[in-house]
Amino acid sequence: MPKLTVETAMKALATVQEPELGGDLVSRGMVRDVSVEGTKVSLTVDLTTPACPLKQEIQDQVEAALRSAGARDVQVNWDATVRRSTPAGPQMLPGVKNVVAVASGKGGVGKTTVAVNLAVALAQAGASVGLLDADITGPNVPMMIGAAGEPVATPERKIRPLEAHGVKVISIQFFLSADQAVIWRGPLVSGAIQQFLRDVDWGELDYLIVDLPPGTSDAQLTLAQTVPLTGAVLVTTPQQVSLSDVGRAMTMFEKVNVPVLGVVENMAGFVCAHCGETTEIFGRGGGEEFAAANGIDFLGGIPLDVTVRQGCDVGIPAVAQSEPGPAAEALSQVARSIAGKVSVRAIQQEAEAAS
């Protein structure tokens, strides 16, 4: 076997394929800081997202490739450079790399719960994340994420968002009393969303998550027509009435040329904490069947879990709880899946721009 050197190590690493994006790690520029000391190899793999869903698979392949080249000890360090799917240059959100809308066809399916936990899970992974509450007449994000107070202005006369669990947050609720209702017609709702996009100091973000209201009306159209969206995540429950409405949401995004990243099935069975038996209160598998029938990705199912409700009531999302319940890992996995889809989308757009 040839002597192990940086050159032979790089040659071995060039055989490792990126499992989701395609192409090998070396040609994609994902390998750096390779050093060899005898039979020990250390390197850094620069992922396209800190929430990479296939990190373990990449590590296993890297270790196997280097051992086949003679390495006995492999030290893999990790970094991440989130790719941009929104256009570079002058625009409304110049520092935001990816804008992801979380939507549903109807209310009561847990859309905001998914949006909040998605944002927090991405922040926990090491990404810079913002969360825009675009549900102007039903702003529940502040309660669910535990953010309270009134935003202040920056010296540049921008609105400084509040922060909670490592996420920058803006909501109309920050400017209202607790029991004040927002009784606005469509143009005012659209104006508020545009102001939150234009006048908030979001800074540099890897991901801006937008929690949309239910339905297919002013808020959805305003967002789609104001900023370039990376894609939309659709949230449904398993039963047919929810699936029917989420189908309308999917059609709406298709009509405004917004890619659908996939479907999340919420409330997919209840696991009894005492006996461990699963009860399918709202049915099960409807979201996955819907995704398959419409040629879109199924991002995961989230079980009913009392800790999710308890956390929402006190501003501690499921993924941030010290003793997370069964839904927390499912939500974290959904976040990783979405991060992977966003990376694929960004790489595809880079390739299109270069061609």
N, C-alpha and C positions, 0 to 999 in steps of 0.2 A: 504494500500500500504506500502511495506517495506520502512524503512528509506533510504533516498538517501545517498549513500556512494561511495567512489571510486570503491569499488568492484561491487556494483550494477550498477554503471555507465558503468564500463567495460563490465559487462554482457550484458547490453543493446546495447553497441557499437558492441559487437560480433555478433549482428543480422544484422548489416549493411553490405551489399555486395558491393564490388568494382565493379561498373557497367561494366567496360571494361575488367578488368583482371580476374574477378571471385574471389571467396573466400571472407571471411569477413575481415574488416579492422584490427581487433585485431590480427588474426592469421597471417596476412601478415606483421605485425610489422609496420603498418602505423599510429598507435595511440600512443602518448606519452604525458607526462606532464599533466596528468589528475588531476584536483583538484576540490574539492567540498566544498562549503561554504553555508550551509543551503540548499536552493533550486537553487543555482547558480553553474553551471558546466563550467569549462574552460578546454580546451584541445588543443593539436596541432595535426593536421593531416599532416603526411609526405607523400606528393604525389610522384609519380614516374617521374613527370616532372612539372616544374613551369607553363608550357603552357597546363595544363590538360584541355581537352575539356569538361569534365564532372564535373568540380569543383562545380558548383551550385547544380547539382543533388546530389553529395556527401554531401554537406552542408545540403540540405533539409532533406536527410535521417538521418543524424546524429542528427539534431535538433528534428526530429519526434521521433527517438528512445529514446533520453534522456528525452523528455517531457513525454513519456509513462512510464518512470521510476520515474517520479515525479519532474523533473527539470522544473523550470519556466523561468530561464534565462540561455541561452547557449551562450558561447563565443568560437567560433572556430577560432583558429590561424592556419596559413598555413606555411608549409615548403616544400621543395622538394629535393629529392635525386635521381638524374637521374641514372637509371640503365645502366649497360654496356652490349652492345651486341657484341662488339669486344672482342677477347680473351685477358685475362690478361697475364702479363708476358712479356718477351722480344719480341719486335716486332718493326716495323718501326714507329708506332704512339702509344707509350706506354701510353701517357696521354689522348688519345682521346677515349671517351666511345662509340660514335656512328658515323659512316660515312654514309652520305646519298647522293646519286648521283641524280642530277636533269637532266633529259634527254628528248630528243624529236627525232622523226624520221626525221623531216625536220626543216629548219630554218624559222625564221619569225613568230613563234607561241607564242613568249613571254616567252621562257624558262628562259632566264637570268633575266627577270623581276620577275618571280616567285622565282627563286633562291635567288635573292637579298632580296626581301621582306620576304621570309621565314626566312632567316638568321637574319634579323633585328627584325622581330616579335618575334622570339625565344629569342633574346637578351633582348628585351623589357620586356618579361615575367620574366626575371631573370636568364636565362641560360647563360653559357659561350659558345660562338659560334665562329667558324672560317669559312671562305669562301674562297675556292680555285677556282680560275678561270682557268679551264682546257681547255678552248677554246683558244688554243695557237695562232691560226692564226686570230682569231676574238675576241680579249680581250676587252669586253665592261663593265665588272664588275666595274673597277675603276670609270668610268664616272657615272654609275648608282648609285653607293653607295657614291660617293663624296670623294674618297680617292686619294690623289696625293702625290708624293714624291718618293724618292728612299730608299728602305730598307737598313738598316745598319747591320753589323755583330755583333753578341754577342761575349763575351769573349771566348765562346766555339766554335767559328767559325761557328755558325748557322746563318741563315737569320732571322732577326726579322721582322715579318709582320707589315704592317701598320694597323691602327685602324680607323674605321669610324662607327658612330652610335652604338658603343659598340661591334662591330664585328672585329675580326682579319682578315685581307685580304691579300692575295698574288695573284699577276698576273704578267705575262710576260710584261704587259704594263708599269709596274714600272721601267723596265730596258731599255725602248725604248723611242725614241723621239716621239712626238705626231703623226707624219705622216709616221713613219717607218713601213714598211710591214715585216711580218714574212713569209719568203718564204722557208719553210722547208719541207723536206720529212718526212715520217712517223717515222723513228728511232729517229730523232731529237725531234719531238713532244713528243714521248714516253719518251725520256730522260729528257725533261723539266718537265713533269708531275712527274716522279720519283724523280727528284731533289726537287720539291716543297713538296713532301711527306716526303722525307728523310732528307732534309737539312734545313727545316724551323723550327724555334723554336715555335711550336704551343702551348707548355705548356699543361695545364690541360683544356680540352674542354669537355663539355657535347655533343656537336654536331659539326661535321665538314661537312659543305655543299659543295658539289663539283658541279660546273656548267660545264657540259660537252658540247662539240660542238655538232651540229646536226649530225645525222647519226649513223652508227654502225661500226666504224673503229678503228684505232690505239688507240685513246684516251680512248675509252670505254674499249677495251680489256686490255690496260695497267693498268687502274685503277682496273678493276675486278681481274686481276692477281697479283697485287702488294699488295693490302691491303684487309682485310676482310670487305666487305660492309654490312652494316645493311640492305640496300635495295635501290631501285631506285624509284623515282617519275617521272612519265611520263606526259609531258605537250603536249596538242593538242589543236587545234581549232575545231569548230564543223563540218566543211565541210569534205567531203569524202576524198579528196586528203590528208589531214593531218591525218585522221584516218587510212588510208592505211599505211602511213609511220610510225605512232606510233605503229602499229601492228608489224612492222619489228623490231622496237626497243624492244618491249616486248619479241619477240622471241629470240632476241640476248641475253637479260639478262637471260632468262630461260636456254639457252644453256650453259651459264657460271655460272649457279647456284647462281644467285643473285636474291633474292626475289623482286617482284614488290610490293611496298607499296600501290600503287594506281595511279589513273589518275586524272589530273586537266584539266578542260575545260576552256581555256582562250578565251577572246573575245566573251563571251556568251551573246550577245545582247548589244545594246547601249541605255542607258536611256537619253533621251533629258533633258537637264538642264532647258529648258524653259517651256515645256509642260508636262514633265514627261512620255511621251509615249516611250515604248520600241520598238526598231527596231532591228530585228534579221539579222544583216548585213551578218554574216557568217553562218546563221542558228542557231540552238539551240538544245541541248540535245544529240548531237552526241557522246560526251565523256562519258556521262552517259550510253548510249546504248552500247557503246563499252565495258565499264567496266562490265556491266551485261552480255553481250554475252561471255566475256572471264573469268568470275568468279573472277574478281579482284575488289577492292574497288574504288568507286567514291569519290574523296576527296573534290570536290566542283567545282562550276562554278564561273568565275570572269568576270564581265561585262566590256565592253569597257568603258573607263573613261578618259577624257582628262587630268585629274590631274595626272594620272599615267605617261603619256608621258611628261608632264611638269616637274614632279619630276625627271624622269630619265635624262632629259637634264641638270639639275642643281645639280644632286647628292643628291636629297632628296627623298628616296623611299616613295611610297604611304602611308605605315603604319607609317611613321615618320613625315608626314606633319601636320602642326598645324590645318589645316582645311581639313581633309581627305575627299575624294570623295567616291562614292558608292563602288568602287573596294577595298578600304582599308579594310573594315570590312570583305569582302569576302576573301581577302588574309590572314588576321589574323585568320579567321576561318579555312582556309586551313592549316595554320601553326599549329594550335591546333590539327587538325585531324591527321596530320603527326606525331606530337609529341606523340599522343596517340598510333598510330600504332607502332612507334619505341619502346615505353614502352612495348607493348604487345610482340613484337619480342624479346626484351631483357629478359623479364620474361620467355618466352618459352625456350630460350636458357639456362637460369639458371636452369630450371627444367630438361632439357635434360642432362646438365652437372652433375646434382646431382643424376640422375637415373643410 
